[in-house]
Amino acid sequence: MALFKDNTALGKTSWVFSAGFAPSQSTGHEPEFTSRNTLCLLNTSQKDACVQLMVYYDDADPVGPYEILVEANRVKHQRINDLIEPQAVYLDKPYGLVLESDQPVVAQLYYLDSREGQLTVSHLNPAPLGD
């Protein structure tokens, strides 16, 4: 059980990512090499976590909330490209993400870009937020 010494779950309830971008073009086999952003969430608590996600753009109103369930003591990898309700996330546009969770979670944004026939992969760390 991954808990702090005082038996609280690891992570925070608020996370911010300011450098999102989901390309529309890809090369290589689908779905393994589809260009994408993936939100990686870890829930070490004994309760399921309901994560609400808002997407912010430079030239459009924020969209959301998108709801993502992360079961207790589990990890969830959610492709940003697959978020459809309440509106599909725009591809080929920079965006930022704000996450609010009812349980502490650990969050990271994974970026895979296969547009130019070569593979670019990175992990984006969130901006620090106080809880």
Rosetta blueprint (number, residue, H / E / L):
1 M L
2 A L
3 L E
4 F L
5 K L
6 D L
7 N L
8 T L
9 A E
10 L L
11 G L
12 K E
13 T E
14 S E
15 W E
16 V E
17 F E
18 S E
19 A E
20 G E
21 F E
22 A L
23 P L
24 S L
25 Q L
26 S L
27 T L
28 G L
29 H L
30 E L
31 P L
32 E L
33 F L
34 T L
35 S L
36 R E
37 N E
38 T E
39 L E
40 C E
41 L E
42 L E
43 N E
44 T L
45 S L
46 Q L
47 K L
48 D L
49 A E
50 C E
51 V E
52 Q E
53 L E
54 M E
55 V E
56 Y E
57 Y E
58 D L
59 D L
60 A L
61 D L
62 P L
63 V E
64 G E
65 P E
66 Y E
67 E E
68 I E
69 L E
70 V E
71 E L
72 A L
73 N L
74 R E
75 V E
76 K E
77 H E
78 Q E
79 R E
80 I H
81 N H
82 D H
83 L L
84 I L
85 E L
86 P L
87 Q L
88 A L
89 V L
90 Y L
91 L L
92 D L
93 K L
94 P E
95 Y E
96 G E
97 L E
98 V E
99 L E
100 E E
101 S E
102 D E
103 Q E
104 P E
105 V E
106 V E
107 A E
108 Q E
109 L E
110 Y E
111 Y E
112 L E
113 D E
114 S L
115 R L
116 E L
117 G L
118 Q L
119 L L
120 T E
121 V E
122 S E
123 H E
124 L E
125 N L
126 P L
127 A E
128 P L
129 L L
130 G L
131 D L
